[in-house]
Amino acid sequence: MALLSKWVESLDYEYEILSSCTRHKSHHSNCSKCVDVCEKQAISFTKGKPVINHSECLQCGECMAACPVQAVAGILPKREIKQNCLMISDRHFPTITELLILHKKGVHSIIFENEAFIQEWNYRVERVNEMLLELGESPFSISTDSVESEDVCSRRELFSLWKKESKSLMKQMTPAKWRFNHNALDLRQYYTDFQFTTITVDTDKCTLCAVCKRICDQKCFDIQEGHFSLSLQECNSCGLCADICPEAAIVVEEQIIKTKEIHFPVYEKTCQTCNHSFKTVREHDEICTICTKMNHISQKGERVV
């Protein structure tokens, strides 16, 4: 009986914040996307980390889609798809991320059963269509036409990313956490020729401390003998590299462009002050970072005196 009771409990679920959240990884993280997107204010910060108030959470999926590192775990709301058309019959509209993935899966039309919903969600439709054009894709078509229901789901629907109503009792009885699909919201696996982020490195500030390389789980930064390179297709826009950079030399912006790598030359130098070798991205540098900072401290002290 106890085993059955635990099994029944496992069928229910609540959204949760995983340890992969950037605010769990570093106190330097300034990410607030899940908090900003929640209209019900069901997510707040406690000691610098996001916490979900489950009594207020509607499990709308907005925070799941907003999280750049898929650290909000849960099950996306069911979306009704008929004949490869997305049906909107209430005020629960998919996020832009969901729409971009659905489009890649072959859903190119949105049908609103109520004309009022078109006006309510027009801003989101316009934005996703702008992004689709940047990605070289055709925009969603919008209509209020009805679609005849089908008894048999199409192959595309069966392999849809979201939680679908299943005709199989076994699937409905699967523990909820086995059905969590937050990891399905990674756009990069669907648009492999594009990057959704640009990273700018200010070479006048960068000291090649390699903190960005160590903190980046996506391996976007590579510092080797003779070069410093950025591979941005894997960037998830978490912004942790910019938050943690001690020189404030990194700027992260969300932007759709063709995938490319950025390379900076790395120069091997001998410091004229301490005679130790050091690396720099500036060809004109003659003093290492440590001696440069010591000189600044010394000059500041002289001015104070």
Backbone as numpy.savetxt, mean C-alpha at the origin, in Angstrom:
# Nx Ny Nz CAx CAy CAz Cx Cy Cz
-17.94 -31.34 22.61 -18.77 -30.13 22.61 -17.91 -28.87 22.61
-16.83 -28.90 23.41 -15.93 -27.75 23.46 -15.27 -27.52 22.12
-14.91 -28.60 21.43 -14.29 -28.49 20.11 -15.25 -27.88 19.11
-16.52 -28.30 19.15 -17.53 -27.75 18.27 -17.75 -26.27 18.54
-17.76 -25.91 19.81 -17.94 -24.51 20.18 -16.81 -23.64 19.66
-15.56 -24.13 19.75 -14.42 -23.37 19.22 -14.51 -23.24 17.70
-14.99 -24.29 17.06 -15.12 -24.26 15.59 -16.14 -23.20 15.17
-17.28 -23.16 15.88 -18.31 -22.17 15.57 -17.78 -20.76 15.77
-17.02 -20.56 16.85 -16.42 -19.25 17.11 -15.47 -18.85 15.99
-14.79 -19.80 15.41 -13.81 -19.50 14.37 -14.46 -19.03 13.07
-15.77 -19.28 12.92 -16.46 -18.85 11.71 -16.68 -17.34 11.71
-16.70 -16.75 12.88 -16.84 -15.30 12.99 -15.44 -14.69 12.98
-15.35 -13.40 12.73 -14.04 -12.77 12.69 -14.17 -11.28 12.92
-13.08 -10.67 13.26 -12.99 -9.22 13.36 -11.72 -8.78 12.65
-11.75 -7.59 12.07 -10.54 -7.07 11.44 -9.45 -6.93 12.51
-8.22 -7.08 12.11 -7.11 -6.94 13.06 -5.91 -6.29 12.38
-5.10 -5.64 13.20 -3.87 -5.00 12.71 -2.71 -5.96 12.95
-1.98 -6.27 11.89 -0.86 -7.22 11.99 0.44 -6.52 12.37
1.40 -7.31 12.79 2.70 -6.76 13.19 3.48 -6.21 12.00
3.03 -6.48 10.77 3.70 -5.94 9.58 3.38 -4.47 9.37
2.47 -3.92 10.16 2.17 -2.48 10.11 3.45 -1.69 10.35
3.65 -0.64 9.56 4.90 0.13 9.68 5.04 0.79 11.05
3.93 1.08 11.70 4.00 1.67 13.04 4.39 0.65 14.09
4.21 -0.63 13.78 4.70 -1.69 14.66 6.20 -1.90 14.43
6.64 -1.66 13.19 8.04 -1.89 12.86 8.95 -0.78 13.38
8.44 0.46 13.36 9.30 1.58 13.75 8.46 2.72 14.33
8.94 3.30 15.42 8.24 4.44 16.01 8.41 5.70 15.16
9.28 5.62 14.14 9.47 6.76 13.24 8.35 6.85 12.19
7.60 5.78 12.01 6.57 5.75 10.96 5.49 6.80 11.21
5.14 7.51 10.14 4.08 8.51 10.21 2.82 8.06 9.47
2.77 6.81 9.06 1.63 6.33 8.27 0.34 6.42 9.09
-0.70 6.99 8.49 -2.00 7.10 9.15 -3.14 6.79 8.18
-2.83 6.03 7.12 -3.81 5.82 6.05 -5.07 5.10 6.52
-4.92 4.11 7.38 -6.10 3.38 7.86 -6.98 4.28 8.71
-6.35 5.12 9.53 -7.10 6.05 10.38 -7.79 7.12 9.53
-7.07 7.65 8.56 -7.61 8.73 7.74 -8.81 8.30 6.91
-8.81 7.04 6.46 -9.86 6.59 5.53 -11.12 6.12 6.24
-11.07 5.88 7.53 -12.21 5.32 8.26 -13.22 6.41 8.61
-14.35 6.41 7.92 -15.37 7.42 8.15 -16.03 7.27 9.52
-16.04 6.09 10.06 -16.65 5.84 11.36 -15.69 6.10 12.52
-14.46 6.48 12.18 -13.43 6.72 13.21 -13.29 5.52 14.14
-13.34 4.34 13.52 -13.23 3.11 14.29 -11.78 2.71 14.54
-10.84 3.45 13.95 -9.41 3.17 14.16 -8.77 4.41 14.75
-8.01 4.22 15.80 -7.30 5.33 16.43 -5.92 4.84 16.87
-5.09 5.78 17.25 -3.74 5.43 17.68 -3.68 5.32 19.20
-3.09 4.23 19.65 -2.81 4.02 21.07 -1.31 3.75 21.20
-0.63 4.65 21.88 0.83 4.58 22.01 1.50 4.48 20.64
0.95 5.25 19.69 1.55 5.34 18.38 1.18 4.24 17.41
0.35 3.28 17.84 -0.01 2.16 16.97 -1.52 2.15 16.73
-1.96 1.78 15.52 -3.38 1.78 15.22 -4.12 0.65 15.94
-5.27 0.98 16.48 -6.10 0.02 17.21 -7.53 0.14 16.68
-8.17 -1.00 16.43 -9.53 -1.01 15.90 -10.55 -1.12 17.03
-11.51 -0.22 17.02 -12.64 -0.29 17.95 -13.71 -1.14 17.26
-13.81 -2.40 17.62 -14.67 -3.34 16.91 -16.16 -3.03 17.07
-16.50 -2.30 18.10 -17.91 -1.95 18.27 -18.36 -0.91 17.25
-17.40 -0.18 16.67 -17.70 0.84 15.67 -17.40 0.36 14.25
-16.58 -0.66 14.12 -16.13 -1.12 12.80 -17.27 -1.77 12.02
-17.44 -1.35 10.75 -18.47 -1.91 9.87 -17.90 -2.95 8.92
-16.58 -3.19 8.99 -15.92 -4.15 8.09 -16.20 -3.81 6.63
-16.08 -2.51 6.31 -16.33 -2.03 4.95 -15.16 -2.31 4.01
-13.98 -2.56 4.57 -12.82 -2.87 3.76 -11.99 -1.68 3.33
-12.43 -0.46 3.67 -11.68 0.74 3.26 -10.27 0.75 3.85
-10.15 0.38 5.12 -8.83 0.38 5.76 -7.93 -0.70 5.17
-8.52 -1.85 4.81 -7.74 -2.92 4.20 -7.11 -2.45 2.90
-7.91 -1.75 2.08 -7.41 -1.28 0.79 -6.44 -0.13 0.94
-6.61 0.67 1.99 -5.75 1.84 2.18 -4.37 1.47 2.71
-4.28 0.37 3.46 -3.00 0.00 4.07 -1.98 -0.37 3.00
-0.86 0.31 2.93 0.12 0.04 1.87 0.84 -1.29 2.02
0.84 -1.85 3.23 1.57 -3.10 3.45 0.65 -4.28 3.77
-0.64 -4.12 3.49 -1.64 -5.17 3.75 -1.57 -5.67 5.19
-1.49 -4.72 6.12 -1.38 -5.08 7.54 -2.71 -5.07 8.26
-3.79 -4.73 7.55 -5.12 -4.85 8.12 -5.72 -6.14 7.59
-5.88 -7.11 8.46 -6.33 -8.44 8.05 -7.83 -8.58 8.22
-8.46 -9.21 7.24 -9.90 -9.42 7.31 -10.41 -9.97 6.00
-11.71 -9.89 5.83 -12.36 -10.38 4.61 -13.06 -9.20 3.95
-12.77 -8.99 2.69 -13.41 -7.91 1.96 -14.91 -8.18 1.81
-15.71 -7.12 1.80 -17.14 -7.31 1.57 -17.40 -7.99 0.23
-18.46 -8.77 0.18 -18.83 -9.46 -1.07 -19.24 -8.43 -2.11
-18.78 -8.61 -3.34 -19.18 -7.76 -4.46 -19.99 -8.60 -5.44
-21.09 -8.07 -5.90 -21.94 -8.82 -6.82 -21.50 -8.58 -8.27
-21.16 -9.67 -8.95 -20.72 -9.59 -10.34 -21.61 -10.50 -11.18
-22.19 -9.91 -12.23 -23.02 -10.67 -13.16 -22.52 -10.41 -14.58
-22.23 -11.49 -15.29 -21.77 -11.37 -16.68 -20.63 -10.36 -16.81
-19.68 -10.45 -15.87 -18.52 -9.58 -15.84 -18.87 -8.10 -15.64
-20.02 -7.84 -15.04 -20.43 -6.47 -14.70 -20.52 -6.37 -13.18
-19.99 -5.30 -12.64 -20.07 -5.05 -11.20 -21.42 -4.40 -10.90
-22.21 -5.05 -10.06 -23.55 -4.55 -9.72 -23.50 -3.76 -8.42
-24.02 -2.54 -8.44 -24.07 -1.71 -7.24 -25.53 -1.50 -6.88
-25.93 -2.13 -5.79 -27.33 -2.05 -5.37 -27.51 -1.35 -4.03
-26.40 -0.94 -3.42 -26.50 -0.21 -2.15 -25.38 0.81 -2.08
-25.16 1.35 -0.91 -24.17 2.42 -0.76 -22.77 1.89 -0.43
-22.58 0.59 -0.49 -21.26 0.01 -0.23 -20.53 -0.15 -1.56
-19.69 0.83 -1.87 -19.01 0.86 -3.16 -17.57 0.40 -2.99
-17.03 -0.36 -3.95 -15.65 -0.85 -3.82 -14.63 0.28 -3.76
-13.51 -0.02 -3.16 -12.40 0.94 -3.12 -11.74 1.02 -4.49
-10.92 2.04 -4.69 -10.21 2.20 -5.96 -9.30 1.01 -6.21
-8.64 0.53 -5.16 -7.77 -0.63 -5.32 -8.55 -1.84 -5.81
-9.71 -2.10 -5.20 -10.54 -3.22 -5.64 -10.96 -3.05 -7.10
-11.35 -1.85 -7.46 -11.80 -1.60 -8.83 -10.69 -1.84 -9.84
-9.47 -1.41 -9.52 -8.35 -1.63 -10.42 -8.06 -3.11 -10.61
-8.19 -3.88 -9.54 -7.94 -5.32 -9.64 -9.09 -6.01 -10.37
-10.32 -5.62 -10.07 -11.46 -6.18 -10.78 -11.37 -5.93 -12.28
-10.92 -4.73 -12.62 -10.75 -4.40 -14.04 -9.75 -5.33 -14.70
-8.66 -5.60 -14.01 -7.64 -6.50 -14.55 -8.16 -7.93 -14.64
-9.15 -8.25 -13.84 -9.74 -9.59 -13.85 -10.84 -9.72 -14.91
-11.12 -8.62 -15.63 -12.08 -8.70 -16.73 -13.39 -8.01 -16.49
-13.57 -7.35 -15.34 -14.80 -6.61 -15.06 -14.62 -5.18 -15.54
-15.30 -4.81 -16.63 -15.09 -3.50 -17.25 -16.32 -2.61 -17.22
-17.40 -3.08 -16.60 -18.64 -2.30 -16.54 -19.14 -2.22 -15.11
-19.70 -1.06 -14.77 -20.33 -0.87 -13.47 -21.79 -0.51 -13.71
-22.67 -1.29 -13.12 -24.11 -1.05 -13.30 -24.71 -0.65 -11.96
-25.26 0.56 -11.93 -25.91 1.08 -10.72 -27.40 0.81 -10.82
-27.93 0.16 -9.80 -29.36 -0.11 -9.79 -30.18 1.09 -9.34
-29.48 2.09 -8.81 -30.14 3.33 -8.38 -29.32 4.50 -8.93
-29.94 5.37 -9.70 -29.22 6.49 -10.32 -28.60 7.41 -9.28
-29.18 7.48 -8.10 -28.64 8.34 -7.04 -27.24 7.90 -6.64
-26.97 6.58 -6.74 -25.65 6.08 -6.37 -24.57 6.54 -7.35
-24.96 6.80 -8.59 -23.99 7.28 -9.58 -23.41 8.62 -9.13
-24.28 9.52 -8.69 -23.82 10.81 -8.22 -23.00 10.68 -6.93
-23.42 9.77 -6.07 -22.74 9.60 -4.79 -21.30 9.10 -4.97
-21.09 8.23 -5.96 -19.78 7.62 -6.14 -19.07 8.08 -7.41
-19.58 9.16 -8.00 -19.00 9.64 -9.25 -17.54 10.02 -9.11
-17.18 10.62 -7.97 -15.80 11.06 -7.76 -14.84 9.87 -7.78
-15.28 8.74 -7.21 -14.41 7.56 -7.17 -14.30 6.91 -8.55
-15.41 6.90 -9.28 -15.38 6.34 -10.64 -14.47 7.18 -11.53
-14.56 8.50 -11.42 -13.72 9.38 -12.23 -12.24 9.16 -11.91
-11.94 9.02 -10.63 -10.54 8.83 -10.23 -9.98 7.52 -10.75
-10.75 6.43 -10.62 -10.24 5.13 -11.07 -10.10 5.12 -12.59
-10.99 5.81 -13.30 -10.88 5.87 -14.76 -9.66 6.68 -15.18
-9.34 7.72 -14.44 -8.10 8.47 -14.71 -6.88 7.57 -14.55
-6.89 6.77 -13.49 -5.77 5.87 -13.24 -5.67 4.79 -14.31
-6.81 4.28 -14.75 -6.81 3.25 -15.80 -6.21 3.79 -17.09
-6.52 5.03 -17.42 -5.94 5.64 -18.63 -4.43 5.77 -18.49
-3.97 6.13 -17.29 -2.52 6.22 -17.04 -1.86 4.85 -17.16
-2.62 3.80 -16.86 -2.11 2.43 -16.93 -2.30 1.81 -18.32
-2.81 2.61 -19.26 -3.00 2.12 -20.62 -4.20 1.20 -20.77
-5.16 1.31 -19.86 -6.35 0.46 -19.88 -7.57 1.28 -20.26
-8.60 0.60 -20.74 -9.85 1.27 -21.06 -10.61 1.58 -19.77
-11.33 2.70 -19.72 -12.05 3.05 -18.49 -13.30 2.18 -18.29
-13.82 2.20 -17.07 -15.08 1.52 -16.78 -16.22 2.22 -17.51
-17.14 1.44 -18.04 -18.38 2.01 -18.56 -19.41 2.01 -17.44
-20.26 3.03 -17.43 -21.24 3.20 -16.37 -22.64 3.18 -16.97
-23.56 2.45 -16.32 -24.95 2.44 -16.80 -25.89 2.07 -15.67
-27.18 2.15 -15.97 -28.21 1.72 -15.03 -29.03 0.59 -15.63
-28.50 -0.03 -16.67 -29.19 -1.15 -17.31 -29.18 -2.36 -16.40
-30.21 -3.16 -16.49 -30.27 -4.38 -15.69 -29.56 -5.51 -16.42
-29.11 -6.50 -15.66 -28.46 -7.67 -16.22 -29.21 -8.90 -15.74
-29.56 -9.76 -16.68 -30.28 -10.97 -16.30 -29.40 -11.83 -15.42
-30.00 -12.37 -14.36 -29.23 -13.21 -13.43 -28.87 -14.53 -14.08
-27.77 -15.11 -13.64 -27.31 -16.39 -14.16 -27.31 -17.41 -13.04
-27.72 -18.61 -13.36 -27.70 -19.67 -12.35 -26.30 -20.20 -12.13
-25.48 -20.14 -13.19 -24.14 -20.69 -13.11 -23.14 -19.55 -13.14
-22.21 -19.55 -12.18 -21.18 -18.52 -12.14 -20.19 -18.75 -13.27
-19.68 -17.64 -13.82 -18.67 -17.76 -14.87 -17.35 -18.20 -14.25
-16.44 -18.66 -15.09 -15.12 -19.08 -14.60 -14.42 -17.92 -13.92
-14.58 -16.71 -14.47 -13.95 -15.53 -13.88 -14.47 -15.29 -12.47
-15.79 -15.44 -12.31 -16.37 -15.20 -10.99 -15.88 -16.23 -9.98
-15.73 -17.48 -10.42 -15.28 -18.52 -9.50 -13.89 -18.24 -8.97
-13.07 -17.57 -9.78 -11.70 -17.28 -9.38 -11.54 -15.82 -8.98
-12.65 -15.18 -8.61 -12.60 -13.80 -8.16 -11.79 -13.70 -6.88
-11.20 -12.50 -6.64 -10.36 -12.31 -5.46 -11.16 -12.26 -4.17
-12.38 -11.76 -4.21 -13.10 -11.48 -2.98 -13.86 -12.70 -2.46
-14.32 -12.56 -1.26 -15.14 -13.61 -0.67 -16.47 -13.63 -1.42
-16.79 -14.75 -2.03 -18.03 -14.89 -2.79 -18.99 -15.78 -2.00
-20.26 -15.61 -2.27 -21.24 -16.53 -1.69 -21.02 -17.89 -2.30
-20.79 -18.83 -1.45 -20.47 -20.17 -1.94 -21.69 -21.08 -1.85
-21.83 -21.94 -2.86 -22.88 -22.95 -2.82 -22.41 -24.18 -2.05
-21.15 -24.14 -1.64 -20.58 -25.27 -0.92 -20.66 -25.01 0.59
-21.35 -25.88 1.31 -21.46 -25.74 2.77 -20.09 -25.82 3.42
-19.20 -26.65 2.86 -17.87 -26.81 3.42 -17.11 -25.50 3.43
-17.23 -24.73 2.31 -16.52 -23.46 2.25 -17.08 -22.48 3.27
-18.40 -22.48 3.43 -19.01 -21.57 4.40 -18.59 -21.92 5.81
-18.24 -23.19 6.05 -17.86 -23.63 7.39 -16.36 -23.57 7.63
-15.63 -22.94 6.71 -14.18 -22.80 6.87 -13.90 -21.69 7.88
-12.95 -21.87 8.81 -12.61 -20.80 9.75 -12.30 -19.50 9.03
-12.79 -18.40 9.59 -12.70 -17.11 8.92 -11.27 -16.73 8.56
-10.32 -16.98 9.46 -8.95 -16.55 9.19 -8.34 -17.29 8.00
-8.85 -18.45 7.67 -8.38 -19.14 6.48 -8.86 -18.43 5.22
-9.94 -17.62 5.39 -10.52 -16.94 4.24 -10.10 -15.47 4.16
-9.25 -15.02 5.07 -8.77 -13.63 5.00 -8.13 -13.39 3.64
-8.47 -12.27 3.01 -7.95 -12.02 1.67 -7.31 -10.64 1.53
-6.79 -10.10 2.65 -6.16 -8.79 2.58 -4.94 -8.78 1.68
-4.25 -9.93 1.55 -3.06 -9.98 0.70 -3.39 -9.91 -0.79
-4.67 -10.03 -1.13 -5.08 -9.96 -2.53 -5.11 -8.53 -3.04
-4.84 -7.55 -2.17 -4.96 -6.14 -2.55 -3.64 -5.51 -2.98
-2.72 -6.32 -3.44 -1.43 -5.81 -3.89 -1.50 -5.53 -5.40
-1.62 -4.27 -5.76 -1.78 -3.89 -7.17 -0.60 -4.26 -8.03
0.58 -4.32 -7.43 1.80 -4.51 -8.23 1.82 -5.83 -8.96
1.15 -6.85 -8.43 1.16 -8.16 -9.09 0.28 -8.18 -10.33
-0.57 -7.16 -10.49 -1.46 -7.11 -11.65 -0.98 -6.12 -12.72
-0.23 -5.11 -12.32 0.26 -4.11 -13.26 1.78 -4.10 -13.18
2.37 -5.14 -13.72 3.81 -5.37 -13.53 4.69 -4.42 -14.35
4.12 -3.74 -15.33 4.91 -2.80 -16.13 4.91 -1.40 -15.56
4.21 -1.22 -14.45 4.08 0.12 -13.87 4.49 0.11 -12.41
4.86 1.28 -11.93 5.08 1.49 -10.51 4.11 2.56 -10.04
3.66 2.42 -8.80 2.66 3.33 -8.27 3.27 4.37 -7.33
4.59 4.39 -7.28 5.29 5.28 -6.38 6.56 5.82 -7.04
6.87 7.06 -6.75 8.17 7.61 -7.12 8.91 7.97 -5.83
10.19 7.70 -5.81 11.03 8.05 -4.67 12.13 8.98 -5.15
12.23 10.12 -4.51 13.27 11.09 -4.85 14.29 11.12 -3.72
15.55 10.98 -4.08 16.63 11.05 -3.11 17.42 12.33 -3.34
17.51 13.16 -2.33 18.28 14.41 -2.41 19.75 14.06 -2.16
20.52 14.02 -3.24 21.93 13.61 -3.12 22.77 14.65 -2.40
22.27 15.87 -2.23 22.99 16.87 -1.45 22.90 16.58 0.05
21.90 15.77 0.44 21.72 15.43 1.86 22.13 14.00 2.18
21.98 13.08 1.22 22.22 11.66 1.46 23.66 11.39 1.91
23.81 10.58 2.97 25.14 10.23 3.49 25.46 8.74 3.29
24.61 8.03 2.54 24.79 6.59 2.31 24.86 5.81 3.62
24.03 6.22 4.57 24.01 5.51 5.86 23.37 4.13 5.74
22.60 3.91 4.66 21.97 2.61 4.34 20.81 2.24 5.27
20.30 3.19 6.03 19.13 2.91 6.86 17.94 2.55 5.99
17.78 3.23 4.88 16.66 2.95 3.96 16.75 1.52 3.43
17.93 1.09 3.12 18.12 -0.27 2.61 17.76 -1.31 3.67
18.14 -1.04 4.92 17.88 -2.01 5.99 16.41 -2.07 6.36
15.69 -0.95 6.27 14.30 -0.91 6.73 13.32 -1.36 5.67
13.72 -1.34 4.39 12.79 -1.62 3.30 12.62 -3.12 3.06
11.45 -3.65 3.37 11.17 -5.07 3.16 11.05 -5.41 1.68
10.78 -4.41 0.86 10.59 -4.64 -0.58 11.90 -4.63 -1.36
13.01 -4.36 -0.68 14.33 -4.34 -1.30 14.41 -3.33 -2.45
13.81 -2.15 -2.23 13.83 -1.11 -3.26 15.18 -0.41 -3.35
15.94 -0.45 -2.27 17.23 0.25 -2.23 18.38 -0.75 -2.29
19.35 -0.44 -3.13 20.51 -1.31 -3.26 21.78 -0.46 -3.28
22.63 -0.67 -2.30 23.90 0.08 -2.22 25.03 -0.92 -2.36
25.69 -0.84 -3.50 26.79 -1.75 -3.80 28.04 -0.95 -4.12
29.11 -1.67 -4.40 30.37 -1.02 -4.78 30.15 -0.24 -6.07
30.27 1.07 -5.97 30.22 1.90 -7.18 28.85 2.41 -7.56
27.77 1.93 -6.93 26.46 2.46 -7.32 25.44 2.34 -6.19
24.48 3.23 -6.25 23.33 3.27 -5.35 22.10 3.30 -6.25
21.27 2.25 -6.19 20.15 2.16 -7.13 18.82 1.98 -6.42
17.76 2.40 -7.10 16.40 2.27 -6.60 15.58 1.48 -7.62
14.95 0.40 -7.17 14.03 -0.39 -8.00 12.64 -0.19 -7.45
11.82 0.60 -8.14 10.58 1.10 -7.54 9.33 0.31 -7.87
9.42 -0.68 -8.76 8.21 -1.43 -9.10 7.69 -2.18 -7.87
8.59 -2.58 -6.98 8.19 -3.31 -5.79 7.76 -2.40 -4.64
7.93 -1.08 -4.81 7.60 -0.14 -3.72 6.10 -0.17 -3.44
5.73 -0.25 -2.17 4.31 -0.28 -1.80 3.81 1.04 -1.22
4.63 2.08 -1.32 4.25 3.43 -0.87 4.05 3.53 0.64
4.71 2.68 1.40 4.53 2.75 2.86 5.17 4.01 3.45
6.20 4.55 2.78 6.81 5.80 3.22 7.75 5.68 4.39
8.02 4.45 4.85 8.86 4.28 6.03 10.29 4.75 5.78
10.76 4.58 4.56 12.13 5.02 4.24 12.28 6.53 4.43
11.25 7.28 4.02 11.28 8.73 4.18 11.16 9.12 5.65
10.31 8.40 6.37 10.10 8.72 7.79 11.36 8.47 8.62
12.13 7.46 8.24 13.25 7.03 9.07 14.58 7.65 8.64
14.64 8.22 7.44 15.91 8.78 6.93 16.41 9.88 7.86
17.58 9.73 8.46 18.08 10.72 9.43 18.41 12.08 8.81
18.62 12.09 7.48 18.97 13.34 6.81 17.77 13.96 6.09
16.60 13.34 6.20 15.40 13.80 5.49 15.69 13.97 4.00
16.39 12.99 3.46 16.83 13.06 2.06 15.89 12.34 1.10
14.84 11.70 1.63 13.96 10.89 0.79 12.55 11.45 0.78
11.98 11.55 -0.42 10.59 11.98 -0.59 9.86 10.88 -1.36
8.73 10.42 -0.81 7.93 9.37 -1.45 6.61 9.98 -1.90
6.27 9.77 -3.18 5.02 10.30 -3.73 4.31 9.21 -4.51
2.99 9.16 -4.39 2.21 8.20 -5.15 1.99 8.75 -6.56
2.47 7.99 -7.53 2.39 8.42 -8.93 2.51 7.20 -9.82
1.71 7.15 -10.88 1.76 6.03 -11.81 2.69 6.38 -12.96
3.76 5.61 -13.11 4.66 5.77 -14.23 5.17 4.39 -14.66
5.74 4.33 -15.84 6.34 3.09 -16.30 7.49 2.70 -15.37
7.61 1.40 -15.14 8.66 0.92 -14.24 10.04 1.31 -14.72
10.85 1.81 -13.81 12.23 2.17 -14.17 13.11 2.06 -12.93
14.39 1.96 -13.16 15.36 1.96 -12.07 16.13 3.27 -12.09
16.52 3.72 -10.91 17.29 4.95 -10.77 18.65 4.59 -10.21
19.69 5.12 -10.81 21.05 4.81 -10.38 21.82 6.09 -10.05
22.54 6.03 -8.95 23.44 7.11 -8.57 24.85 6.54 -8.45
25.86 7.24 -8.98 27.23 6.74 -8.80 27.68 6.91 -7.35
28.49 5.98 -6.89 29.05 6.05 -5.54 30.56 6.20 -5.67
31.09 7.20 -4.99 32.52 7.50 -5.09 33.25 7.08 -3.82
34.41 6.46 -4.00 35.27 6.06 -2.88 36.27 7.19 -2.64
36.29 7.74 -1.42 37.14 8.89 -1.11 37.97 8.63 0.15
38.98 9.44 0.34 39.76 9.44 1.58 39.58 10.78 2.25
39.10 10.76 3.49 38.80 12.00 4.21 40.07 12.80 4.47
40.03 14.06 4.12 41.20 14.93 4.32 41.39 15.30 5.79
40.41 15.01 6.64 40.53 15.34 8.06 41.03 14.16 8.88
40.39 12.98 8.70 40.75 11.81 9.52 41.52 10.75 8.75
41.65 10.94 7.45 42.38 10.01 6.56 41.74 8.64 6.41
40.50 8.48 6.89 39.78 7.22 6.69 39.04 7.25 5.35
38.88 6.08 4.77 38.13 6.00 3.50 36.64 6.10 3.78
35.90 6.65 2.84 34.44 6.76 2.98 33.82 6.77 1.59
32.50 6.50 1.57 31.76 6.50 0.31 30.78 7.66 0.30
30.56 8.20 -0.89 29.66 9.34 -1.03 29.02 9.35 -2.41
27.87 9.98 -2.52 27.21 10.13 -3.82 27.56 11.47 -4.46
28.44 12.24 -3.81 28.86 13.55 -4.32 30.34 13.50 -4.70
30.61 13.75 -5.94 31.98 13.65 -6.44 32.91 14.68 -5.79
32.35 15.81 -5.37 33.20 16.89 -4.84 33.52 16.73 -3.35
32.92 15.74 -2.65 33.16 15.58 -1.21 34.63 15.21 -0.94
35.20 15.86 0.07 36.56 15.55 0.47 36.66 15.20 1.96
35.56 15.40 2.69 35.54 15.13 4.12 34.39 14.16 4.40
34.63 13.17 5.24 33.60 12.16 5.53 32.46 12.76 6.35
31.39 12.00 6.45 30.19 12.48 7.15 30.46 12.77 8.62
31.20 11.89 9.28 31.46 12.07 10.71 32.25 13.36 10.96
33.29 13.57 10.18 34.11 14.78 10.37 33.33 16.04 10.00
32.47 15.92 8.99 31.64 17.06 8.59 30.72 17.47 9.73
30.10 16.48 10.38 29.21 16.78 11.50 29.97 17.33 12.70
31.16 16.78 12.94 31.98 17.29 14.04 32.37 18.74 13.80
32.68 19.07 12.56 33.03 20.45 12.21 31.86 21.39 12.45
30.65 20.92 12.10 29.45 21.74 12.32 29.21 21.98 13.79
29.41 20.93 14.60 29.22 21.08 16.06 30.24 22.06 16.61
31.47 21.95 16.13 32.54 22.84 16.60 32.25 24.29 16.24
31.80 24.50 14.98 31.48 25.86 14.54 30.31 26.44 15.31
29.34 25.59 15.63 28.19 26.05 16.39 28.63 26.48 17.79
29.53 25.72 18.37 30.04 26.04 19.70 30.80 27.35 19.70
31.57 27.61 18.65 32.32 28.86 18.55 31.39 30.06 18.46
30.27 29.88 17.73 29.33 30.99 17.59 28.63 31.29 18.92
28.32 30.22 19.66 27.67 30.40 20.94 28.57 31.16 21.90
29.89 30.80 21.90 30.85 31.48 22.74 30.99 32.94 22.32
